[in-house]
Amino acid sequence: MATQQELLDEFNKLDVHITVKQKEYIKSLISVIKEIPPELLDKLKISDLSDEQLIKLTSSQIFILIEELKRLAPMGLTQSLLILNQFDNSDVNKLIKKDIRDLTMKDAETLLSGPTKFVPWIKEHPLISRDEFEYGWQESDKFADDKMYYLKFYNMMMLDVDTSDGSELILGKLLNQLKTINMKFRIYKTYNGYHVFIISELIKYNHPELLDLTKRLGGDIYYALFANKTGFKVRLNSKLGRKENYIARYVCEVGIKPANILCKKLIEIHDYYITQFIQA
């Protein structure tokens, strides 16, 4: 029979890191899961999820277990309320290809955490950085020299309305929708749709109204999620293999409210930069 010291020595080799809180959380996840896949236990090299088995897990195995259990557990009440407040079923289906009724805890976590979960990490190189805007380039192999030049605004809201053909019919519908909102808008035609700036007032990039306006106007929800985390970014140079005579072309302004003075200055900056790379 092993001595007490030998047992302690063996225990110390196990790299045990599980805490009481972790065990409680794991148990709460297990309680709402119908069945634990045997392959998960095989992957962790344990026979079940009892306390005796959990204590054998290393910190990395604990992380794997919790992440896998969240993929199996239905989302909780708090998550459900947050999701329903921000997204409808069409939004959820577009973002993660699921019905809103079938979301797991991991799905809800993904939706609520923002765009970093949907695309690879983006590396930016600011060249000019001010309180209200930033100019720089982003690493991307879709552009010449692997550089996508951008302009980013922090308090002048922009909505990205993507269309399949940018037809006049779609523009007319957009203009009619904008006329029902008590704001002043400035619209630009882009390669795949329209950029709509709100210029009557300053609205911060993470304002909750961003998602609501995007959905009301049929805007790009992906862009809204990115803007909510990073600011309102405008691409300045053309993608490789794409013929673009302009990056953004002014269309018109809508609304009777006067333009905000700072927004006017930011629009001037925008209008300057969107012409620089096409002419180069």
Steps between C-alpha positions, in 0.01 A plus 500: 500500500629847412602725784331835563805682362500289185133585446574870548789481255279329242228761553747783444595355162144532372521877433162545671350847459126451532330730749179469696339763276603311188352177635175679585484651150569163334224341709256774401576439132461124538158549664351651181665265248301196393796275426879528530668359186729207588763638261538807722588281796738302281666821386560602862597145602250482784215254561235748618452853631501421870710703743748215519557516125488879465783544747726309262464761226772751417421866446497458120266201526265696725485775239422245225230337713323827580509617137358167379226502766399855399457372144257239631306705755203714387544871558383631835219744578728803534671421169159449335379842612818668376485321165131577444563865585771531233424247225206348320497152349619617156802671661594185690456282193723728294775517762526141620260304275268396783143555612480726805310227689791257460778717639743356751688687772801514269292637213360775721847579632624529141219736397534720807878522486501670160681461168832372625334160517395508133821592317874474544682759709555831320828687534487876444780753453375852581680782317295791635304466823271771638217509752234484228664303219787272404677447168724201437530161335391150590687182408311314226610286206199621299673831428819619328805467725272321751370838619138607529499873572217618720337797668325444830254725685411469868203735537355539149275203445508322166268224381613260227208403277610220269304426183536246222488754219463845658189564290303822506205306641703409809624858533145631483388266775798604714426870451135450599608320817749773591232768463302340785791545744556839663867529408712636216673240283773522236504213249784363286487230233757222543597192297244278675244745636486821698670667795256703707651755742297662776621861498241682714642378829797319649434134582775288651605180322374273780163670543214247534305682225750377240360147479140622501556747216696241303210255518236765419687608187604154385866569572785253531480349848860376476618856448288621793656240729850601394423869535364438848844372602743708296337809346346587163763389249507598130721320248704740285675289234377245247517125549728300273331388179217748534443797271374792708466848356422633846502377858200704607307748284277767654129449424296742711400617847167419664331668797412853608708508818818711475834323476718488812809724469743221592328258262549755220875504570516120512313477169760732346773263623307204360446667162870580472627149577255306280647670193870449573552135405283495189702788356835347598 
